[in-house]
Amino acid sequence: MKRAVPVRSPFAFRLDMRSGVPLYRQLIDQVQAAIAMEVLTPGDQLPTVRQLAVDLEINPNTVVRAYREMEIRGILDTQQGTGTFVAQQKIERDAVERARGLEQLVEEFAAKAGAGGFNLEELMIALRDRWAEGRQSRTLKPKGEKQ
């Protein structure tokens, strides 16, 4: 009898040099999205500053800026000589603050999408697809079985 083990898609950064969004911001947004979709979980190690800069062919200072900002926000923990990890603790917010933050996020997202020429139906389809991808990466598969 085969044991079921969790299978997660490996996390990989992707940068869009033509988007107009600063590279450090893209790194932050991708880590936050990966945490929200549980592709990255507390305790997961991120690449070193040097390794990520080499892999993405960007200045190491860009990675340092993103990692530092995420540390300040409590998203990452850096342990000297060990590495950078997704923080263990989640920041607790009350229901009102959480609702306000979600409302602001939705408004910003809808505004950016509208400026890009996307309508609400297109947004909903893209969000459902993204949600399904996240759920699929967390499904259980027998050990050794490919997805």
DRENPA-3360 file (N, C-alpha, C; in nm, 2 decimals, always signed):
BEGIN
1 = MKRAVPVR = +0.08/-0.12/+0.00/+0.00/+0.00/+0.00/+0.09/+0.13/+0.00 ~ +0.06/+0.21/-0.09/+0.14/+0.33/-0.11/+0.09/+0.44/-0.01 ~ +0.18/+0.52/+0.05/+0.14/+0.63/+0.14/+0.13/+0.75/+0.05 ~ +0.03/+0.83/+0.09/+0.01/+0.96/+0.02/+0.10/+1.06/+0.09 ~ +0.17/+1.14/+0.00/+0.25/+1.25/+0.05/+0.21/+1.37/-0.02 ~ +0.22/+1.48/+0.05/+0.18/+1.61/-0.01/+0.28/+1.64/-0.13 ~ +0.22/+1.69/-0.24/+0.30/+1.73/-0.35/+0.28/+1.88/-0.37 ~ +0.38/+1.96/-0.37/+0.37/+2.10/-0.39/+0.46/+2.14/-0.51;
9 = SPFAFRLD = +0.41/+2.23/-0.59/+0.49/+2.28/-0.70/+0.60/+2.36/-0.64 ~ +0.72/+2.34/-0.70/+0.83/+2.43/-0.65/+0.80/+2.57/-0.68 ~ +0.84/+2.66/-0.59/+0.82/+2.80/-0.61/+0.94/+2.86/-0.70 ~ +0.90/+2.93/-0.80/+1.00/+3.00/-0.88/+0.96/+3.14/-0.91 ~ +1.06/+3.23/-0.90/+1.03/+3.37/-0.93/+1.03/+3.39/-1.08 ~ +0.94/+3.48/-1.12/+0.94/+3.52/-1.26/+0.93/+3.67/-1.26 ~ +1.02/+3.74/-1.34/+1.01/+3.89/-1.34/+0.97/+3.93/-1.48 ~ +0.89/+4.04/-1.49/+0.85/+4.10/-1.61/+0.92/+4.23/-1.62;
17 = MRSGVPLY = +1.02/+4.24/-1.70/+1.10/+4.36/-1.71/+1.03/+4.47/-1.78 ~ +0.92/+4.44/-1.85/+0.84/+4.54/-1.93/+0.72/+4.59/-1.86 ~ +0.69/+4.54/-1.74/+0.56/+4.57/-1.67/+0.55/+4.71/-1.61 ~ +0.67/+4.77/-1.59/+0.67/+4.90/-1.52/+0.67/+4.89/-1.37 ~ +0.65/+4.77/-1.32/+0.65/+4.75/-1.17/+0.79/+4.72/-1.13 ~ +0.84/+4.79/-1.03/+0.98/+4.78/-0.99/+1.01/+4.63/-0.95 ~ +1.13/+4.58/-0.99/+1.16/+4.44/-0.97/+1.15/+4.40/-0.82 ~ +1.19/+4.48/-0.73/+1.18/+4.44/-0.59/+1.04/+4.42/-0.55;
25 = RQLIDQVQ = +0.95/+4.51/-0.60/+0.80/+4.49/-0.57/+0.75/+4.36/-0.63 ~ +0.80/+4.33/-0.75/+0.75/+4.20/-0.81/+0.79/+4.08/-0.72 ~ +0.91/+4.09/-0.67/+0.96/+3.98/-0.58/+0.87/+3.97/-0.46 ~ +0.84/+4.09/-0.40/+0.75/+4.09/-0.28/+0.62/+4.03/-0.31 ~ +0.56/+4.08/-0.42/+0.42/+4.04/-0.46/+0.42/+3.89/-0.48 ~ +0.52/+3.83/-0.54/+0.52/+3.69/-0.57/+0.54/+3.61/-0.45 ~ +0.62/+3.65/-0.35/+0.63/+3.58/-0.22/+0.50/+3.58/-0.15 ~ +0.43/+3.70/-0.14/+0.31/+3.71/-0.08/+0.20/+3.63/-0.14;
33 = AAIAMEVL = +0.20/+3.62/-0.28/+0.10/+3.54/-0.35/+0.12/+3.39/-0.32 ~ +0.25/+3.35/-0.32/+0.29/+3.21/-0.29/+0.25/+3.17/-0.15 ~ +0.26/+3.26/-0.06/+0.22/+3.23/+0.08/+0.07/+3.22/+0.09 ~ +0.00/+3.31/+0.02/-0.15/+3.31/+0.02/-0.20/+3.18/-0.04 ~ -0.14/+3.13/-0.14/-0.18/+3.01/-0.21/-0.12/+2.88/-0.15 ~ -0.04/+2.90/-0.04/+0.02/+2.79/+0.03/+0.12/+2.72/-0.05 ~ +0.18/+2.78/-0.15/+0.29/+2.72/-0.23/+0.41/+2.74/-0.14 ~ +0.42/+2.85/-0.07/+0.53/+2.87/+0.04/+0.46/+2.86/+0.17;
41 = TPGDQLPT = +0.51/+2.79/+0.26/+0.46/+2.78/+0.40/+0.56/+2.82/+0.50 ~ +0.52/+2.85/+0.62/+0.61/+2.89/+0.73/+0.73/+2.79/+0.74 ~ +0.85/+2.84/+0.74/+0.97/+2.76/+0.76/+1.03/+2.73/+0.62 ~ +0.96/+2.75/+0.51/+1.03/+2.73/+0.38/+1.14/+2.82/+0.36 ~ +1.25/+2.77/+0.31/+1.37/+2.86/+0.28/+1.37/+2.92/+0.14 ~ +1.40/+3.05/+0.13/+1.41/+3.11/+0.00/+1.55/+3.11/-0.04 ~ +1.58/+3.13/-0.17/+1.72/+3.13/-0.22/+1.80/+3.25/-0.15 ~ +1.93/+3.23/-0.15/+2.01/+3.33/-0.10/+2.00/+3.46/-0.19;
49 = VRQLAVDL = +2.04/+3.57/-0.13/+2.04/+3.69/-0.21/+2.12/+3.67/-0.34 ~ +2.24/+3.62/-0.32/+2.33/+3.60/-0.43/+2.28/+3.51/-0.54 ~ +2.22/+3.39/-0.49/+2.17/+3.29/-0.58/+2.05/+3.35/-0.66 ~ +1.96/+3.42/-0.59/+1.84/+3.47/-0.66/+1.89/+3.58/-0.76 ~ +1.98/+3.66/-0.73/+2.03/+3.77/-0.82/+2.09/+3.70/-0.94 ~ +2.17/+3.60/-0.92/+2.23/+3.53/-1.04/+2.12/+3.46/-1.12 ~ +2.03/+3.39/-1.06/+1.92/+3.32/-1.13/+1.84/+3.42/-1.22 ~ +1.81/+3.53/-1.16/+1.72/+3.63/-1.23/+1.79/+3.73/-1.31;
57 = EINPNTVV = +1.93/+3.73/-1.30/+2.01/+3.82/-1.37/+1.98/+3.97/-1.33 ~ +1.97/+3.99/-1.20/+1.94/+4.13/-1.15/+2.05/+4.16/-1.05 ~ +2.05/+4.29/-1.01/+2.14/+4.34/-0.91/+2.11/+4.28/-0.77 ~ +2.21/+4.23/-0.70/+2.18/+4.18/-0.57/+2.11/+4.28/-0.47 ~ +2.14/+4.41/-0.49/+2.07/+4.51/-0.41/+1.92/+4.51/-0.42 ~ +1.87/+4.47/-0.54/+1.73/+4.46/-0.56/+1.67/+4.35/-0.47 ~ +1.74/+4.24/-0.46/+1.69/+4.12/-0.38/+1.70/+4.16/-0.23 ~ +1.81/+4.23/-0.20/+1.83/+4.27/-0.06/+1.71/+4.37/-0.02;
65 = RAYREMEI = +1.68/+4.46/-0.11/+1.57/+4.55/-0.08/+1.44/+4.48/-0.05 ~ +1.41/+4.38/-0.14/+1.28/+4.30/-0.13/+1.28/+4.22/+0.00 ~ +1.39/+4.15/+0.03/+1.40/+4.07/+0.15/+1.39/+4.15/+0.27 ~ +1.46/+4.27/+0.27/+1.46/+4.35/+0.39/+1.31/+4.41/+0.42 ~ +1.25/+4.45/+0.31/+1.11/+4.50/+0.33/+1.02/+4.39/+0.38 ~ +1.03/+4.27/+0.33/+0.95/+4.16/+0.38/+0.98/+4.12/+0.53 ~ +1.11/+4.14/+0.56/+1.15/+4.11/+0.70/+1.08/+4.22/+0.79 ~ +1.08/+4.34/+0.75/+1.02/+4.45/+0.83/+0.87/+4.42/+0.85;
73 = RGILDTQQ = +0.81/+4.37/+0.75/+0.66/+4.34/+0.75/+0.63/+4.21/+0.83 ~ +0.74/+4.13/+0.86/+0.71/+4.01/+0.94/+0.68/+3.89/+0.85 ~ +0.71/+3.91/+0.72/+0.68/+3.80/+0.62/+0.79/+3.70/+0.62 ~ +0.92/+3.75/+0.63/+1.04/+3.66/+0.63/+1.12/+3.68/+0.75 ~ +1.20/+3.58/+0.78/+1.29/+3.58/+0.89/+1.43/+3.55/+0.83 ~ +1.53/+3.63/+0.86/+1.66/+3.60/+0.81/+1.75/+3.56/+0.93 ~ +1.81/+3.45/+0.92/+1.90/+3.40/+1.02/+2.04/+3.40/+0.97 ~ +2.13/+3.48/+1.03/+2.26/+3.50/+0.98/+2.33/+3.36/+0.97;
81 = GTGTFVAQ = +2.39/+3.33/+0.85/+2.46/+3.21/+0.83/+2.37/+3.09/+0.80 ~ +2.24/+3.10/+0.81/+2.15/+2.99/+0.79/+2.07/+3.02/+0.66 ~ +2.01/+3.14/+0.65/+1.93/+3.17/+0.53/+1.81/+3.25/+0.56 ~ +1.73/+3.27/+0.46/+1.60/+3.34/+0.47/+1.49/+3.25/+0.46 ~ +1.39/+3.26/+0.56/+1.28/+3.17/+0.57/+1.15/+3.24/+0.57 ~ +1.04/+3.18/+0.53/+0.91/+3.23/+0.55/+0.88/+3.23/+0.70 ~ +0.83/+3.34/+0.75/+0.81/+3.36/+0.89/+0.71/+3.26/+0.95 ~ +0.74/+3.21/+1.07/+0.65/+3.11/+1.13/+0.52/+3.17/+1.18;
89 = QKIERDAV = +0.52/+3.30/+1.23/+0.40/+3.35/+1.28/+0.33/+3.44/+1.18 ~ +0.20/+3.43/+1.18/+0.12/+3.51/+1.10/+0.08/+3.63/+1.18 ~ +0.07/+3.75/+1.11/+0.03/+3.87/+1.18/-0.12/+3.87/+1.20 ~ -0.16/+3.87/+1.32/-0.31/+3.87/+1.35/-0.37/+4.01/+1.34 ~ -0.48/+4.02/+1.27/-0.55/+4.14/+1.26/-0.69/+4.12/+1.29 ~ -0.76/+4.23/+1.35/-0.90/+4.21/+1.38/-0.98/+4.21/+1.26 ~ -1.11/+4.17/+1.27/-1.20/+4.15/+1.16/-1.22/+4.28/+1.08 ~ -1.23/+4.39/+1.15/-1.25/+4.52/+1.08/-1.13/+4.56/+1.00;
97 = ERARGLEQ = -1.01/+4.55/+1.06/-0.89/+4.58/+0.98/-0.87/+4.49/+0.86 ~ -0.90/+4.36/+0.88/-0.89/+4.26/+0.77/-0.99/+4.30/+0.66 ~ -1.11/+4.33/+0.69/-1.21/+4.36/+0.59/-1.17/+4.49/+0.52 ~ -1.12/+4.59/+0.59/-1.08/+4.71/+0.53/-0.96/+4.69/+0.43 ~ -0.87/+4.60/+0.47/-0.76/+4.57/+0.39/-0.80/+4.50/+0.26 ~ -0.89/+4.41/+0.28/-0.94/+4.33/+0.16/-1.02/+4.43/+0.06 ~ -1.10/+4.52/+0.12/-1.17/+4.61/+0.04/-1.07/+4.70/-0.04 ~ -0.97/+4.75/+0.02/-0.87/+4.83/-0.04/-0.80/+4.75/-0.15;
105 = LVEEFAAK = -0.76/+4.63/-0.12/-0.69/+4.54/-0.22/-0.78/+4.52/-0.34 ~ -0.91/+4.49/-0.32/-1.00/+4.47/-0.43/-1.01/+4.60/-0.52 ~ -1.03/+4.71/-0.45/-1.04/+4.84/-0.53/-0.91/+4.86/-0.61 ~ -0.80/+4.84/-0.55/-0.67/+4.87/-0.63/-0.66/+4.77/-0.74 ~ -0.69/+4.64/-0.72/-0.68/+4.54/-0.82/-0.78/+4.57/-0.94 ~ -0.90/+4.61/-0.90/-1.00/+4.64/-1.01/-0.96/+4.76/-1.09 ~ -0.90/+4.86/-1.02/-0.86/+4.98/-1.09/-0.74/+4.95/-1.18 ~ -0.65/+4.87/-1.14/-0.53/+4.84/-1.22/-0.58/+4.75/-1.34;
113 = AGAGGFNL = -0.67/+4.66/-1.32/-0.73/+4.58/-1.43/-0.80/+4.66/-1.53 ~ -0.89/+4.75/-1.48/-0.96/+4.84/-1.57/-0.87/+4.92/-1.65 ~ -0.77/+4.98/-1.59/-0.67/+5.06/-1.67/-0.60/+4.97/-1.77 ~ -0.59/+4.84/-1.75/-0.53/+4.75/-1.84/-0.62/+4.70/-1.95 ~ -0.75/+4.74/-1.94/-0.85/+4.70/-2.04/-0.92/+4.57/-2.01 ~ -0.91/+4.52/-1.88/-0.98/+4.40/-1.85/-1.11/+4.43/-1.78 ~ -1.21/+4.34/-1.81/-1.34/+4.36/-1.74/-1.35/+4.26/-1.62 ~ -1.46/+4.28/-1.55/-1.48/+4.20/-1.42/-1.49/+4.05/-1.45;
121 = EELMIALR = -1.55/+4.01/-1.56/-1.56/+3.87/-1.59/-1.42/+3.81/-1.62 ~ -1.34/+3.88/-1.69/-1.20/+3.83/-1.72/-1.13/+3.82/-1.59 ~ -1.14/+3.91/-1.50/-1.08/+3.91/-1.37/-1.12/+3.78/-1.29 ~ -1.25/+3.76/-1.29/-1.30/+3.64/-1.21/-1.25/+3.51/-1.27 ~ -1.25/+3.50/-1.40/-1.20/+3.38/-1.46/-1.05/+3.36/-1.43 ~ -0.97/+3.47/-1.44/-0.83/+3.46/-1.40/-0.81/+3.42/-1.26 ~ -0.89/+3.48/-1.17/-0.87/+3.45/-1.03/-0.91/+3.30/-1.00 ~ -1.02/+3.25/-1.06/-1.06/+3.11/-1.04/-0.95/+3.02/-1.09;
129 = DRWAEGRQ = -0.89/+3.05/-1.21/-0.78/+2.97/-1.26/-0.66/+2.97/-1.17 ~ -0.63/+3.08/-1.11/-0.51/+3.09/-1.02/-0.54/+3.01/-0.89 ~ -0.67/+3.03/-0.84/-0.71/+2.95/-0.72/-0.70/+2.80/-0.75 ~ -0.75/+2.76/-0.87/-0.74/+2.62/-0.90/-0.60/+2.57/-0.91 ~ -0.51/+2.65/-0.96/-0.37/+2.61/-0.97/-0.31/+2.59/-0.83 ~ -0.34/+2.68/-0.74/-0.30/+2.67/-0.60/-0.35/+2.55/-0.53 ~ -0.48/+2.52/-0.56/-0.54/+2.40/-0.49/-0.48/+2.27/-0.55 ~ -0.45/+2.27/-0.68/-0.39/+2.15/-0.75/-0.25/+2.12/-0.70;
137 = SRTLKPKG = -0.17/+2.23/-0.67/-0.04/+2.21/-0.62/-0.04/+2.15/-0.48 ~ -0.15/+2.16/-0.41/-0.16/+2.10/-0.27/-0.22/+1.97/-0.26 ~ -0.26/+1.91/-0.38/-0.33/+1.78/-0.37/-0.23/+1.67/-0.33 ~ -0.29/+1.56/-0.28/-0.21/+1.45/-0.23/-0.20/+1.35/-0.35 ~ -0.08/+1.30/-0.37/-0.05/+1.20/-0.47/+0.03/+1.09/-0.40 ~ +0.01/+0.96/-0.45/+0.10/+0.86/-0.40/+0.24/+0.89/-0.43 ~ +0.33/+0.85/-0.34/+0.47/+0.87/-0.36/+0.52/+0.81/-0.49 ~ +0.60/+0.89/-0.56/+0.65/+0.85/-0.69/+0.56/+0.88/-0.81;
145 = EKQ = +0.44/+0.91/-0.79/+0.35/+0.93/-0.90/+0.37/+1.07/-0.95 ~ +0.37/+1.09/-1.08/+0.39/+1.22/-1.14/+0.26/+1.29/-1.16 ~ +0.26/+1.42/-1.15/+0.14/+1.50/-1.17/+0.11/+1.52/-1.32;
% end
